[in-house]
Structures are given as C-alpha cells and as structure tokens.
C-alpha cells in the first residue's frame, strides 16, 4: 500500500455499487459437502503475524483504511441519547483534525454507527448531513430468543426509524441440531423484513461448537440472502478469531465462485488493538482481494479499536504515544 495521500483511502458509499445478494434456493447437497480442516485453518491463521508486517508510512496508510471500515458501536445497557450523540460526533471526526490534516486525510469517517433499536432515531439525527449509515442490532440481540413475531417486528421498526443496516442474530439451536431448513427459512424471512436495508447475519461463532458448523451456517445465511456475515454479538465468551474469520471468508469465496455474488464480512468483538486490525486486513487482502478492503464488503465491529489506531497515528507523526484519554470515544 502506498504512503498516505489524500486519495489513499477512498470514501465510497457504505452500500455497494455491485448487486445485493438475492440469495438462492437451499442446496442441502452443497451444505453436506462442506468441510473444515481445523488444524490446517489454525496453522494458516497462526502464520499471519509472522508473514505480514508493515511499518512507518505504510502502516499509517493501512490504519487509515481500517478507520474507514469501523462500525463504531455502543451496545451497553446504560446507553443514553447523550452517549450516542457523542459517539456519532466521533464517527464524523474519528481522528483529531490536526492529525488528519498532517496525513492529508481530511473528511475521513468511520463506516457506520451501530446501536440498539431505541437509539436509532437519535443516531440518525446526529449523523444528518453525512453519508454515515446507522446500523441497528435487532431480532432479540444478543441471544435471539425472543418470540419470532417480535423479532421480525423489531426489524421493521428499526428500518422505519431510519436504520440503513440491520445486524440480526441467528437461532444457534438450528445450527447445533443441524436443522438447516429452519435456519434458511428464518434468515430468508428476516432478509425480507429488512426491505432496502442491508442485513448482516450474526452467527455467534463462539457458540456453534465447530469450524465446520461455522462454515455451514455461513453458507446457509448467504443462500438465504445475507448481505454480510458477521462473527459475533460481542457478548459471547469467544468472539472474533482469525481461524473463525478464515473459515467464514473462505465460505464467502466459495459462494462467489459458484454464484458470482459478493457477500461482505464483519468480525466483531475482541478487536481492540491496531495490530489486530492489520492482521485482519492482511487476511482479507490475501484471501479475497482488494474489493473486500472497502466498507461495502468489510467492517470491523468495534469501539476501542479506534482509540488505539488514533494513538498509533499520532505516534507516527510525533514519535510519542499520547495518553489514551486524549482519544475518548464519547
């Protein structure tokens, strides 16, 4: 990646210029053929840190790219309108203005702001005049165990409130019991309830048992029309990991090879350091290529990640690390 310039990190619309994933009929033969070689996947994931290293201006360029891919998130029980408004202000100006000016990156924003349903209208108002979409977590987040009609209605109400993206949670029991038809039907109905809003299917991979289950659940959700597949709610004991990510993005690649359709990917939960973001970006570039380094096909679900990236960028310019409280999220 070249040194930072004004044109380095393009700011395309968050929603894709390519066609959305329309889904397809459930193909159980394809699902049955899915395999996941756990030891090989873990070896490949473990090799990333040693094989990919960027320094100085090249690292700064990658980190600026990462900022444009963040779904800046607050999903706390004590969220207030004021907290969401401050988070949206951070989304509009993710890095100190003098830092962006020095790097030639004025106008850089995050990819989206992600909130609970009750905070959608607050976030939409706070982001007026920007191209930053609001994403709502829905369908009984994080467990996905509320009554079905309420989950579907929650999607519709979030869309009506102005959410342009809906992060839904699947019923993990369908994966654990291998009830692929039920998972497909559920995902299909949720996709339809989203209408024009783009849907990210959260697999809660830490609760699915095996990488093979992760691969099959990824494929089913794409068959049912998911625009993105996402690792985690951030509330599980184990969230995004490199082996899980490799499994999911290879399912995305397989789906593209067979259908020609591009599906996005979102790792979420536990990605808090700039060095972690660099590993994920290297993985995406290696496995899927440049199209998946844009916000219409790749997002980080994170909040504290942005603060660490900002500290690294300031260190790049000054040679000194600043205190974390200079880069608060809200």
N, C-alpha and C positions, 0 to 999 in steps of 0.2 A: 504494500500500500504506500503511495507517495507521501511526502511530507504534507502537513496540514496546509491547506489553501482554502480560499473562500468556496471553491467549487468541490472540495473533497467530499463533504457529507451532504449529499443532495437531500432535499426536503420534499419528497414526493407525498401525495396524499396517502393517508394511512390505509385507505381502502384500495384494492388492487385495480390496475388497468386491465389485467387479464380476467377471464371469465371466472365467476364464482364456481365453487364445486357444486354441481347439481345433484351429486350422489348417483347411485346406480342400484339395480336390483341386488338383493342379498345373494351372494355367491358363497354357499357353505363349502363347496369343494375347495375354493381358494382359501377360505379360512382354515379348513382342516389341514391344508398343506403347509401352513405357516410353522416355521421352526425358529428357535433362538439358541445359538450355541453360547451359553453363558460364559464359559471360560475364555473363548475367543473374543467375545464382546468386552469382557473385563480387561483382557490384555491390550486390546486396541485403545480402550479409554485410558488405561494407565500410561500408555506411551505418549499421550498428547503433551503433557507438561515438559517432557524432555525434548520433543521434536519441534515444538513451536515456541519461539522466543523472539519478541520484538522489543526494541529499545528506542529511547530518545524520541525523536520527532515521529518515528513510525508508530511507536506505542501511543503517543498522543493522538495520532490520527485514528487508530483503532478505538481508542477510548471515546473520542468524539462521536464516532459511528455508534458505539454502544449506547450513548445517551439518547440518540435518536430512535432507539429500539426499546426503550424502557416504557412499560406500563406502570406509571408511578401510582402506588397503591396505598390505600389505608382501609383496613378491614378490621377495625377494633370495636369492641363493644361500647367504648366511650367516645366514639366519633361524634363530633359536633359540627354544625354548619361552619363555625369559625375555623376549625381544624381543616375541613375540606377546602375552604376558601384559601387558606394559606398554602395547602398542597397544590392547588391549581395555580397560585401565583408562582410557586416553584416550578411547575410544569411549563409555564410560559417563559420563565427565565431560570433555566436549570443550573446555570453556572454564573458566577459573578461577572458582571458586564465587562469589567476591565480585562478579565481573563479571556473571554470570547473575542474581544477586540484585538488583543495581542495575538491570538491564534487565527484571526481572520474569519471567525465563525459567528458573526452577529446573526441573530434570527434563529439560532438553533433551539429546538424544543424537544420535549420527550415525545414518545409515540402515542401515548394515551394516558388518561387518568382513570383508575379503576376503583369503584366504591360500591358500597351496599345500595340496594334499591332506594332506601329512604333518602339517600344523599344525591341521587341522580340529578334532580332539578337544581339543587344548589351548585353542583359541579357544572352543569350546562350553562347556568347564568354566569358563573365565574370565568368560563372559557369563551364567552361570546367574543366574536371578532378574531378568533384563531381557527386554525384547521385541526386542533387537537380534539379527537373524539373522546367521548365518555363511554367507558365500559362498565357494565353492571354485573356483579356476581348474582346469580339467580338460581332458581329451582331448589330452594331449601338449602342453600350453601351453609356450611360445608358438607354436611352429611348426606344431603339429597334424600331424606327420608320423610319429608312432609307429604301429605296426601297429593296424589297425582294431579288432580284438577287445580290445586293451589299452586303447584309448581309451574304448570302451563300458564295460569293466570298471572303469576308473578312476572314471567317473561313478557307477556303482553303489556302489563302495566309499566315495566321498565322501558320498553320501546316507546310507549305513549308519553312517558316523561322526558324522552329525548335521548335515551341511550342509543348509540350507534353500533355498539358491540355488546354481546351478551355472553358471559362466561358461565356455562351451565355445568352441573356436576352429574355424572352418570350414576346409576344404581350399581354399586360394586357387586352386589349379590348376583347380578346377571352374569358377570364375568366369572365369579367364583364357582357358580353352578353350571357354567358353560351354556347358558341359555342365550344363544346368540340372536335368535329371532326376537326375543323380548328386548334385548339391548338395541337392536336395529330399529324396531318399531318405536321405542322410546325416543331415541335420538332423532328419528325422522319427524316425529310429531313436534319435538322441541324446535327443530330447524324450521318447520313450517310456521310455528308460533312467532319466530323471530322476524318474519317478513323480510324487509330490506336490511335489517340489522345483521351484522356478521356474527356468526356463532363460533365460540371457542369451546370445545368439549374437554372438560377436566376429567382425567382418568383416575386421579388419586392413586398413582402408581405404587406408592408405599403400602397400599392395602390390597394389591392384586396378587400377591404371592410369588409369581414367577415372571421372568422376562418374556416367556412365551405367551403368558396371559396378556402382558402389556402389548406385545406385537399384535395379537389377535384383536384386542379391544381397540387399538389404534385403527386397524383396518376396518372394523365394523363401523366405527364412528365416521370414517371417511366415506364408506359406502353409503351411509345414511345422510351425507351432505354437510359434514362439519367443514367450516372454512379454515379452522385451526384445530390442532390437537394440543393439549396442554398437560403438563405432568401432574400438577398438584394444586390443592387449595392453599397450601402453605400452613395448614393446620394439622397435617399428619405427622407421625413420628419421623418418617423419612420422606423428604420431598425430592426436588430435582437432583439427579446424579448424572454423571457422564455415561455410565452404562445404560441407564434408562433412556437417556437422550439419544444415544447411538441406536438403540432398538427402535425408538419411535421415528427417528428421521430416516432410517432405512425402510421402514414401512411406508413413509411418505414417498420415498424414491421409487419403491415398488409400485405404489399406486399411480404415480406419474408415468412410469414406464408402460403400465398396462392401459391407462385411460387417457393420458395426455393432460390430466388436470393437476394444477399446482395447489397444494394444501400447505398452510402455514404451521409453524411450530412455536410453542411458548413454554420454556422452562420456568418454573415458579417455585419459590420457597428455598431459602438457604443460600441464595446467590447474593452475597453481601460485599465481596471484595472485587476490586478492579481486575486483579489477576484471574479471578474466576470467569469474569466476563470475556477476557481474552481467550481463555480455553474454549468457551462455547462458540465464540466467533470463528476460531480456527477450525473447530469441528464442523460447523455449518458450511464453511467455505470448502473444506476438504470433501465432505460427503455430498453436498447438494449444489454448491457453486454460488456464484455472485448474486443470482436473483434472490436467494434466501439471506442476503445481508441488507435487506430493505424492510421497512416496518410493515409493508403489506404481506410479508411472509415470515417475519421473525420478530418476536418480542421477548423481553425479559419481564417477568412478573417480580417487581422489586420496589423497595423504597430506600433502604440504607445503602444499596449499591451506588446510587447517585452521589451520595456524600463522599464515599471513598474515591470515586472517579474524579470528583471535583478537587479533592486533596492531591491526587496524583498529577492532575493537570497543573495545579499551582506549583507543585514541586518541579515539574518540567520547566516552568518559566523562571522560577526564582532560585531553585536549588535547595529550598527549605520546605519542610512539611508544616502546614498550619494546624492549629487546634481544630478538632472536629466540630466544636461549637460555632465555628465560622461558616459552617455549611449545613445548617439545620434544615430539616425537611418542612417544618411548619412551626 
